[in-house]
Amino acid sequence: MDFNIILQIVLAIIASIVIYTIIGFIPGTDETSVLAPITLVLALSGAHPAAVLGFFIAAIITLSLTNAIPTALVGLPGGVMSSPMMEHSLYLKDKGLSAVVIKKMAVGSLIGIVVALPTTLIIAKLIAPYGEMLKQYSSILFVFGAIFLSLLSKAKILSLVSIIPLSILFMGLRHLYWGMGIVPQEKNVSISFFLGITIGPLIISLLGLLNKDEKAKMITDKFKNISIPKIEDESLNPLKIVTKEQIKKSAIASFISTFLFVLSPVGLTILFGESFGKGARDKTEKAYTTITVMSSVIQATYISGILIPLIALGIPLSPASIGPGIALFEADPVFTNSHNIHHILSFGEILVPVIMAAAIAGVLSYILTNKFASVITRFVLEKIPHEAILALFIAFIVLLSYIDAGIVNVFGVILIGIVSGYLNKQGVNYGVQFMSLYAAPWIISQLVG
């Protein structure tokens, strides 16, 4: 790689750390809805694929850590992945131990990065020779993926039942666009459909405001009082922050979860966190251990879930890749399922931005959260309106929907958002819906064939 590409990668990584440090400290931001649109915009802007990859890896590492900080400091989940930590974080917060929790989260994240990255690269290299064979069965794998994730979800029956109706919705809109000449037959509209799924819950919440009764429930005349504790101890030595037992458990959990990249990151986080926390001698120690392990597993599941499909297959066959990381695989016309980062960059060219992003984002995020978590949290809560961030992402999605297939597609995406948002609130998770989107052509062809 020449100097200009390296410079692009470095700038992309730094920009990613800044953006997702701010976003991560905002409570209630969903990982998929904040990662996918910005990565997609960067990919479509003409940035070098290595810079796009570096940006995304830095984003998931930064966001995975900073999203947990509001949970520890103010008792509000930063995102979906930090929600499993809520119970233990609130318990420790009530004991005045938020500062210690943040440090343990930071160390856990570092452990996850250090263990998962080399393990992921080895697994990807081992699977790569079988990549072409697996891709021949990609449509069937997506169907099995949708069924598998349905069986792991809370609303199992509803998730299974929703697969075919969702497929009909996605393919129905595509055939509408083809039939009306809105897009050519060879163009497969999917990225804006994907974005419609990600903003589904938000659309349902916004439309709920049009209902007078629902709106009345949300109106308040009081400010929410939030206490933000200061972090007094400035030690950055991981060995002074976590015990050897916590390091060992976090490393083992990260290693094992890397092999399970096709499973739900949230599910794995809960499974390993609670399992490894059981042997603690008291409730406080259990909470510390659980949170440290969860932080490491979050990093491991994202790193493996993105890089193994990207390096070995070139198609998104994990919840992380088909969700937050979809723009690395499909950002038409820049990336498609048959021409994306997997095909454009060699293994060595992928390693450069990945290692750079992991090193820079890991170290900077560790320092920022240890030294400035309280300051950043206060700034974000006081100076950055949550509504402004949400409005920005909605604007991105409307723009990308229009670019994809015109004004009709904007309303098509709203329709998908309404259906997906309702299903999401009933327990049909993102993974099932994303897998259904990719399995839709095969499912419909079998139904009508």
N, C-alpha and C positions, 0 to 999 in steps of 0.2 A: 504493500500500500504506500502511495506517495504522501508527501507532507500535507497536501490540501485535504485529503480524505481523513487523515489522522486529526487534523485541526477541526474538521466538521464533526468528527466523533466526539472530541473533547468538548466542543461548544454545545453539542446536543446533550451530552451527559450533564454538564453544569446547568443548562437550561431546565432539564428534567428534574434535577435535584431541587432547584429553586421553586419550580411550579408545584411539584408534588409534596414539598415540605409544607407549603402554604395550604394546599388542598387537603393534605393529610390531617392537619390540625383542625379542620372544619368538621364538627360532628355530623354524622348522618349521611356522608357521601359514599355512594356505592362504587366499589372498585371498577366494575365493568363499565359503568356509565361515565366515569371520569378518565379511564385509561384508553378505551377504544377510540372515542372521537378525536382526541388530540393526536394520538399516534396515526390515525387515518389521515388527518389533515397534513401532518408532517410527511407522510409517505406520498401523498398526492401533490405536495409542494415541489417535488423534484429533488429532495434531499437524497444523498447517497444511501443505498440500502444498509450499509454498515453503520451509518449515522442513525438511521431509523432504529436499527437493532440496539445500538448503544443507548439511545434515548429510552427505549422501552425497558431494557433490563435495569437501567438506573431508576426508572419510574417505579417498577414493581418492588425493588429493594427499598427505595425511599418510602413509598406509600405503605408497604407492609409494616414498617416500623412506626412511622409518624401517625398512621391511622389508629394505632393503639394508645397514643398519648392522651387524647381526650377521655378515653375510657378510664385511664388511671387518675388523671387530674381532676376532671369535673363529673365523672360518672356517666358520660354519654358515649355510646359506641361510635367510633370514628367511621366504621364501615362494616360490611357483612363479616369480613374475616376477623374483626376484633370483637364481635358480639359474643363468641364463646368465653372471652375473658371477663365479661361483665360481672358475674357473681363474685369471683375471686378478687377482682379489682375493687369493687365496692366494699367488700369486707376489709381489705387492707386500707382503703381510703378512710373508712370510719375509724381505723386505729391510728390514723395520721402517718401512714407509711407509703404514701403516693410516690415520694421521691425515690425510695428504695425500689418500688415496683418498676418505675421507668428505667432505672439502671439495669434491672434484671431483664426487662424486655429488650433493651439494647444489646446486652451480652448474648441473650438467646438468639437474636437476629444474626449476630456475627457468627455464632456457632453454626446456625443453619446455612449461611452462605459458604463458610469454609468447608463444611462437610458435603453439602449438596452439590456444589459446582463440579468438583472433580468426579464425584460419583455419577452425576448426570452425564458428563462428557463420555465416561467409559461405557455407560449403558447405551447411549446414543450410537457410539461406534460399533457396539456389538449387534445392535438391531439393524443398523444401516444396510448390511448386505441383503436383508430380507425386505427392504423398503418397497421395492418395485412390486414384489409379490403381494404384499399387504395392500398396496394402493389399488390393485386390481379388484379387491373386495371392499373398497372404501365405502361404497353405498350401503352394503350390507352391514359393515362395521358401524356405520352411523345409526342404522336401525337398531342393532343390538345395543349400541351405546345409549340410545333413547330409552330402550326397555330397561337396561341395567340401572340407569340413573333414576328411572321411575320407581324401581323396586327399592332404591335407597332413600327415596324422599319420604316426607311425612305423609303426603296425600298420595299413596301408592296407586289406588284404583283410579282416582281422577287423573293422575299423571299418565297412566297407561291409556285411558280412554281419550285423552286430549291429543295424542300423537297424530292420529289420522285426521281429525278436524283441522288441526294446525297445518298439516301438510296440504289439505285441500285449500285452506286460506292462502298459503304462500304460492302454490302453483296456480290457483285461480287468478290472483293478481298478476302473476307473470304472463299468463295466457291473455288476460285482458290487455296488458300493455303491448304484447306481440300482435294481437288481433286488431288493435286500433292503430297500429303503426307508431306507437309512442317510442318504442325502442326496436332495433332490428332483431330478427329471430336469433341471431348468433349471440346476442348479449343476454347474459343471465343476471338479472337484478337480484342481488342478495345482501350487499353490505348495508343498504339503507333499511332493509327488512330486519337485519340484525340489530341495527340501532333502534328501530321501533320497539324491539323486544326489551332492550336495555332501559328505555325510558318509560316502559309500560306502567310500573307502579307510580311513577311521578305523574303521568298523564291522568291516571285514575284519581290520584290525590287532588290534582288541579281541577278536574271536572267535578269532583265532590264539592268544591267551593260554590258551584252553580246551584247546588241544592241548599235552600234556605235553612233547613233543619240541620244539615251537616255543618254548614258555615257557622251557625249559632253556637254549636258545640266548641268551635275552635276560637271564638272571640274571647279575649281576656283583657282586663284592665290593669294587670299587674306585670311587673318585670320579673324575670326569673333570676334569683340571686345565686350566683356561682362563686364559690371560694376556690382560688387557685393557690395551692401551697408552693413555697419556694423550695428549690433544691439547694441545700446547704453544702453537702459533701461533694467536692469537685474531683474526686479521684476517678481516673479513667482506666485504672488497672482492672481488667476483667476478673483476675484471681482474687481481688479484694471485694468483688461485688457478688459473685456467685460461689457456691461450694463446689468441691470436686465431684460430689454426687450429682449435683444439678448439671454440671458440664457433661458428665458421663451419660446421664439420661437424655439430655438434649441432643447429644451427638448420635446416640443409638436411634432415637426417634426420627431424627433428620435423615439418617442413613436408610432406615427401613421405608419411610414415607416416600423417598425418592423413587423406589421401585414400584410404588403404587400410584404413579402419575396419572393413571386413567380414572382414578376415583375422585370424589368430591373433596376439594381442599378444606372446606369447612368441616366435613365429616371426619377427615383424618386429623384435623386440629383438635377436635373434641375428643376423639378416640384416644390419641396418644397423650394428650394433655392430662385427661382425667385418669388414664391407666397408670401413667408414670408418677402421678401425684399421690396415689393411694398409699404408698409405703412411708409417707412422711410421719414424723413423730407427733406433730400437733397440727391444728388447723392453719396456723399462720405459716408454718413451714410447708404444708401441703399447698397453700395458695401460691407461695413463692415458686415452688417447684413446678406446679401446673402452668403458671404464667410463663416461666422461662422456657419450658418445653414447647408450649403453644407458639411462642414467638419464633422458635427455631423451625418448627414444622411449617408454619406459614411461609417462611422464606423457601424452605425445601420444596414444598408442593408447587409453588409458583415457578421456581427455577426449573425444576424437572418437567412440570406440566407444559412449559413453553419450549424449552430447548430440545427435549427428546423428540417430540413430533417435528420440530423445525429442522433439526439436523438429520434425523434418521428417515423421515417420511415425506415431509413437504406438504402434509395435509393436517388439519387441526383435529387430532383424535384424543383430546383430553379436555376436561372442563375449563382449564386455564387457557388453553390455546383456542378453543372455540368460543370463549367468552372474552376476557380482557385482551387476549393476544391475537384476535382475529385479523387485525390490520396487517400483521406480519405475513399472513398467508393470502389474504384477499383484500386488495385495495384497487379494484378495477378502475382504470386500465393499467396501473403500474404493476400491481401484483395480482396474479390469478392462481387458482389451484394447480395449474400446470407451469407457472412461471412466477415464482416468488423467491424470497431470500434463500431458501433451500437450493434452488436451481442457479441463482445468480452468484452466490458466494461459495467459495470452497470451504472445507472444514477449517483450514488455517485462517481464512479471512473472517470466518464467523468467530473464531476464538479471540481475535484482537479486540473488537468492541465489547464482547461479553466479559472478558477478563478486566479490561479497562473500566467498564461500567460497574462491575462487582466491586473492584478495589476502591474506586473513587467514591461511589455512592455509599458503600458499606462503611468506609472510614468517616466520611463527612457526616452521614446520618448519625453515626454513633456519637461523634463529638457534639453535634448540634442538639441531639436529644438529651445528652448527659448534662450539658452546660446551659442550654438556652430554652429548654422545654417550657418553663413557666412564662418566660418573656414572649416567646412565639405564640403560645396559647392565648395570652392576654391580648396581644396585637390582633390576632385573627378574630377572636370573639368580639373585640371592640371596634375594629376598623374595617373588616371585610364582611359585608352582608351575605348571608347564606343564599338569599334570593338572587343576588347578582351572579353568583357562581352557577346556580341552576339555570338562570336565564341564558347565560353564555353557552351552556351545553345544549340547551334546547335550540338556540339560534344555529349552532354548529350542525345539529341534526337536520333542521329544516333546510339549511343550505345544501348539505350533502344529499338529502332526499331529492331536492330540486335538480341538482346536477345529475343525479343518477337516472331520473326518468320524468323530469318536468313537474308541473304543478299537480297533476293527477296523483303522482307518487307521494307528494306531501300528505295528501289525504289518505292515501293507501297506508302510509307509515303510521298515521294517527289511528287508523282502523286496527292495524296490527298492535299498536301500543295499548289500545283499549282492551282488546281480547287478551293479549299477553299479560297486561297489568292485572286484569281481573283474575286470571288463572294463577298468577304469581301470588296474589293475596290469599288465594284458596289453597296454596301449598305446592303448586306446580313450579318447580324451581327453574332458574335460567338454563341450567344444563340440559334439561329435558326439552325445553323450547328451542335451544340452539341446535341440538342434535336433530330435532324434528325438521328444522329449516334445511339442514344439509341432507337429510334422508328423504325429503319430500319428493324429488323427481323419481326416485326408485319406487317409493310407496305408491304414488299415483299411477306410475306405469304398470305396476302389478295389479292395481285395482281395476284399471280400464282395459288391461291386456287380456 
